[in-house]
Amino acid sequence: MADHTSQKQIVSQVQIVGGGLAGLSLAAALGTAGIKTLLIDMEPEPSNTPFEEAKDNRTTALIQNSINLLNACGAWSGCEDYATALTVMRIVNLPRGAQKYPNSTDFDSREIENSPFGFNVPNAVLRRILFDRLATLSSVTHLTSTKMDKMEQTPDGYQLLLSNGESATATLTVGADGKNSACRKAVGIKSMSWPYPQTAITCYIEHSKPHQNVSTETHYPAGPFTLVPMMGKRSSIVWVEDTRLAKKYLALDDAEFAQELKNKINGRLGTIKLFGKRGGFPISAMLSDSFYTKDLALIAEAAHALPPIAAQGLNLSLRDVAVLAELLIDQNKAGKPLNDIELLKEYDRARRFDVVSRLAAADGLNRFASNDSAILHKVRDIGLSAVRNFSPLRHLMMKSGMTSPLGTPSLMSGKEIERS
Ligand SMILES: Cc1cc2nc3c(=O)[nH]c(=O)nc-3n(C[C@H](O)[C@H](O)[C@H](O)COP(=O)(O)OP(=O)(O)OC[C@H]3O[C@@H](n4cnc5c(N)ncnc54)[C@H](O)[C@@H]3O)c2cc1C
């Protein structure tokens, strides 16, 4: 561990550990409001290479509320050039024996809204734009390639000991350091987690036929295989597979891997070609017992993690960001302390129901959609047929994916962030 005895001490109002997409977004929101913020991340600054060559080869399907938040943080402009509208969600239940109903059901956003379900953006683009935004905010200090090694409680909040030898203190510490959150463990917040026997294989493809802004989720016994439209004739793939098989597929050479993909895609997009890197993400779910303790809040995957079915994870995390940022900005304007325990309780209260209900739904959906049971296959078939033929049910399902029953945080409703 670094020697911290003679090094500089960084003092902030809020210090955020973890600069994934959630930590970056919170820093952008607080920095836009003029709150003195430190963001610490182990990862190096992203290079300016094209997004296809980036380490994270995933995309995120952002719903409109999330885009509104990024816009308020000054981090949507620039993403638009890479964003692809998601107009139709197609669910395919693979045939199994004699099939009574057609096996695919479309959810078309034009039935309920004048706008698409959301926009699909490469994670690497979002990360680069958030980085660039932080560089323009004088109230934000952004440390990259720096690990938070240790946390110590002091009378004025936590002191963080960093791998570069510096230390940092702030009134409020936010853990945004992902599923294995060191912050969560250091302060003793308990969590429950459960792995699934599945791994998500991710990659990008180019194809000869246009995707027509249709995202297709095909339900195989091991898990869903999802094609998500990207710019031009490109799509990103999230292929949820049995972990043992996923390892085998990830070890194939490009030609063999492309052949496996072709078998899955079944000619739907014409001829296909792989581009960029492949990734493998073991799937698990996690929920922490509390999203706060004295002088500390947890957000995003440090607080909760979902299987990547129905593209909910980051959208849910950005709601944490919007709620916490709004509470802190108002508190700062009122000249009150940012570690007020009542504020932290309110943050927990505001987020818990949304998180638990989305987690239960994603867990249930993942188990329901990923199995080889003939009975559940039949139930899926009947369910999809009901949705196909009964438009109010279809509309209700589409709306519930786009909004929270608890209402929309104002930073996600188009409200601008005022500088205090
Ligand atoms: C295959 C796949 C597809 C997905 N698709 C979607 C989608 O379409 N839509 C959607 O909404 N969500 C999606 N998600 C979910 C989404 O990607 C995650 O919710 C999101 O990336 C998590 O962001 P985060 O910032 O919470 O955590 P992370 O990305 O894990 O970031 C945590 C950061 O903290 C840093 N860190 C950790 N410990 C320390 C330390 N001690 N000191 C300093 N830094 C530290 C790490 O280096 C990392 O940069 C998907 C997930 C997967 C796996």
The ligand as an ORCA input file, in Angstrom:
! r2SCAN-3c Opt
* xyz 0 1
  C     -24.060     -7.992    -21.008
  C     -24.702     -6.825    -20.329
  C     -25.572     -6.004    -21.034
  C     -26.195     -4.925    -20.407
  N     -27.084     -4.157    -21.119
  C     -27.733     -3.148    -20.486
  C     -28.703     -2.336    -21.185
  O     -28.966     -2.496    -22.385
  N     -29.353     -1.351    -20.497
  C     -29.092     -1.117    -19.164
  O     -29.717     -0.209    -18.577
  N     -28.157     -1.829    -18.497
  C     -27.481     -2.838    -19.112
  N     -26.545     -3.571    -18.432
  C     -26.208     -3.197    -17.046
  C     -25.127     -2.119    -17.027
  O     -24.101     -2.388    -17.942
  C     -24.539     -2.005    -15.618
  O     -25.611     -1.754    -14.738
  C     -23.573     -0.854    -15.512
  O     -22.534     -0.941    -16.439
  C     -22.956     -0.845    -14.113
  O     -22.369      0.397    -13.921
  P     -21.752      0.802    -12.519
  O     -21.164      2.161    -12.749
  O     -22.707      0.602    -11.423
  O     -20.605     -0.282    -12.213
  P     -19.222     -0.643    -12.971
  O     -19.351     -0.461    -14.433
  O     -18.859     -1.982    -12.438
  O     -18.217      0.463    -12.438
  C     -17.575      0.378    -11.198
  C     -16.251      1.134    -11.322
  O     -15.667      1.198    -10.027
  C     -14.283      1.014    -10.158
  N     -13.778      0.547     -8.847
  C     -14.101     -0.592     -8.188
  N     -13.439     -0.646     -7.003
  C     -12.693      0.469     -6.925
  C     -11.767      0.969     -5.952
  N     -11.514      0.301     -4.818
  N     -11.164      2.139     -6.188
  C     -11.418      2.837     -7.344
  N     -12.274      2.410     -8.298
  C     -12.891      1.243     -8.084
  C     -14.136     -0.022    -11.276
  O     -12.854      0.042    -11.848
  C     -15.237      0.452    -12.236
  O     -14.739      1.390    -13.172
  C     -25.912     -4.657    -19.033
  C     -25.022     -5.465    -18.317
  C     -24.422     -6.561    -18.952
  C     -23.476     -7.444    -18.167
*
